[in-house]
Amino acid sequence: MSSTRWQISLPFSNSENQSEMKKNADNPIFFLSIICKKTRYFVCLATKKLPIGEPSILTLVERQTRYAVTKKLVGKKEEYVNQVVLECMKLYPIKSITSDNGNKFSSLSKKEGLDVYFTHAYSSYERGTNENFNGLLREFIPKGCSLKELNQNLLEDYTKAINERPRRIHGYQSAKKLFELTQTA
C-alpha cells in the first residue's frame, strides 16, 4: 500500500457548510504549486527546463475558502521554495500542504508541525482547487510572458483581485471574506 495521500477540495456554498468551515478553522489545508513561464500551469514533473535566471510564482490556495497567497520566486530551486513557504507559515496558519511530486517540495515533509501530501504523477485533478486558481491567475499573467518584469506588488494586486471576486461556489461571496471569517471564528 502506498504511503502517498492527498487532500480533496470540497465546495462550501451554503450556510451549513460555512459553519463547518468555522469548526475546521484551526486546521486549514493549503495546496501548493509553482507557476512558471514554460509549463502550462504549474511545475509537475516538467521535462522542459526554465532558462537560468527565469523567476517563477509560488501559489498557496486554502482548501475550503479558496483564499490564495502568491509569492514570486527567484528560481524554482528547493531552497527558494522552502524559504517562501516558511515565511508564509509565519503569516498564515498552514497545517498541511498538498503538492505535486517535484523534488523542490520534498524537504518540506521534514518540517515539524506541517503535514505534506504529494499527488500522484500526472494527476493534476488531485489538486483541482489549485489548478483552478492558477487558471484565474493566467488571466492576468498569460502563458509565455516572462516573469522578470513582474514585481511582488503587482502580483499581490492580481491575487487580491482574484480573492475579492465573488464566486458561485461560495454563494457569491469572496474568498477573502470567508477566509477572514474563519480566522475570527
ZAMARGU-4260 file (C-alpha; in steps of 0.2 Angstrom, whole numbers, plus 5000, padded with zeros to 4 digits):
<rodrens>
0) 5000/5000/5000 | 5007/5017/4995 | 5010/5030/5009 | 5006/5044/4997 | 4990/5054/5002
5) 4981/5069/4995 | 4968/5081/5000 | 4952/5083/4990 | 4944/5100/4989 | 4926/5102/4994
10) 4913/5115/4989 | 4906/5126/5003 | 4892/5136/4996 | 4878/5136/5009 | 4877/5142/5027
15) 4878/5124/5034 | 4894/5121/5025 | 4901/5138/5031 | 4898/5133/5049 | 4908/5118/5045
20) 4922/5129/5039 | 4922/5138/5056 | 4923/5122/5065 | 4939/5117/5055 | 4946/5135/5055
25) 4961/5129/5066 | 4967/5117/5053 | 4966/5125/5036 | 4974/5115/5022 | 4983/5123/5008
30) 4988/5117/4991 | 5005/5122/4984 | 5011/5124/4966 | 5023/5134/4956 | 5018/5143/4940
35) 5032/5147/4928 | 5034/5153/4910 | 5037/5137/4902 | 5024/5125/4909 | 5006/5126/4907
40) 5000/5130/4924 | 5012/5123/4937 | 5028/5113/4938 | 5024/5095/4940 | 5037/5083/4933
45) 5040/5095/4919 | 5053/5090/4906 | 5056/5107/4900 | 5069/5117/4909 | 5067/5135/4914
50) 5081/5146/4907 | 5094/5151/4920 | 5088/5166/4930 | 5069/5164/4925 | 5058/5168/4940
55) 5043/5158/4945 | 5027/5160/4956 | 5023/5150/4971 | 5004/5149/4974 | 4996/5143/4990
60) 4977/5141/4990 | 4967/5137/5006 | 4956/5122/5003 | 4939/5127/5010 | 4938/5146/5007
65) 4949/5146/4991 | 4959/5160/4998 | 4976/5162/4989 | 4993/5168/4993 | 5006/5171/4979
70) 5024/5174/4980 | 5037/5177/4966 | 5052/5166/4967 | 5069/5170/4960 | 5070/5152/4953
75) 5062/5135/4956 | 5076/5128/4967 | 5071/5119/4983 | 5079/5132/4995 | 5069/5146/4987
80) 5053/5136/4989 | 5057/5132/5007 | 5061/5150/5012 | 5045/5157/5005 | 5034/5143/5012
85) 5042/5146/5029 | 5038/5165/5028 | 5020/5161/5023 | 5019/5149/5038 | 5023/5164/5050
90) 5009/5174/5042 | 4996/5161/5039 | 4990/5146/5050 | 4996/5132/5037 | 4995/5115/5045
95) 4996/5104/5029 | 5001/5106/5011 | 4997/5096/4996 | 5010/5097/4982 | 5015/5089/4966
100) 5029/5076/4965 | 5043/5089/4962 | 5059/5087/4972 | 5058/5105/4976 | 5044/5101/4989
105) 5052/5085/4996 | 5061/5094/5011 | 5045/5102/5017 | 5040/5085/5024 | 5054/5086/5036
110) 5046/5102/5044 | 5039/5099/5061 | 5021/5103/5063 | 5017/5103/5044 | 5009/5088/5035
115) 5015/5087/5017 | 5005/5076/5005 | 5010/5073/4987 | 4999/5069/4972 | 5002/5055/4960
120) 5012/5059/4944 | 5002/5067/4930 | 4986/5069/4942 | 4983/5087/4942 | 4964/5083/4946
125) 4970/5079/4964 | 4974/5097/4967 | 4959/5104/4957 | 4957/5120/4968 | 4975/5125/4965
130) 4973/5122/4946 | 4958/5132/4946 | 4967/5147/4954 | 4982/5145/4943 | 4970/5147/4928
135) 4962/5163/4936 | 4979/5170/4938 | 4983/5166/4920 | 4970/5179/4916 | 4982/5192/4922
140) 4999/5183/4918 | 4997/5175/4901 | 5007/5159/4897 | 5023/5163/4888 | 5026/5180/4895
145) 5042/5182/4905 | 5040/5185/4924 | 5056/5195/4925 | 5046/5211/4924 | 5033/5206/4936
150) 5036/5213/4954 | 5028/5207/4970 | 5017/5222/4972 | 5009/5219/4955 | 5007/5200/4959
155) 4999/5204/4976 | 4986/5216/4966 | 4982/5201/4954 | 4979/5189/4969 | 4969/5202/4978
160) 4958/5204/4963 | 4955/5186/4962 | 4952/5184/4981 | 4939/5198/4981 | 4930/5191/4966
165) 4913/5184/4971 | 4912/5165/4967 | 4897/5155/4964 | 4904/5140/4974 | 4903/5152/4990
170) 4886/5158/4986 | 4893/5174/4978 | 4904/5178/4992 | 4923/5182/4990 | 4936/5170/4996
175) 4944/5185/5006 | 4928/5187/5016 | 4926/5169/5020 | 4945/5167/5025 | 4943/5182/5037
180) 4928/5174/5044 | 4937/5158/5048 | 4951/5167/5056 | 4939/5176/5068 | 4930/5160/5072
</rodrens>
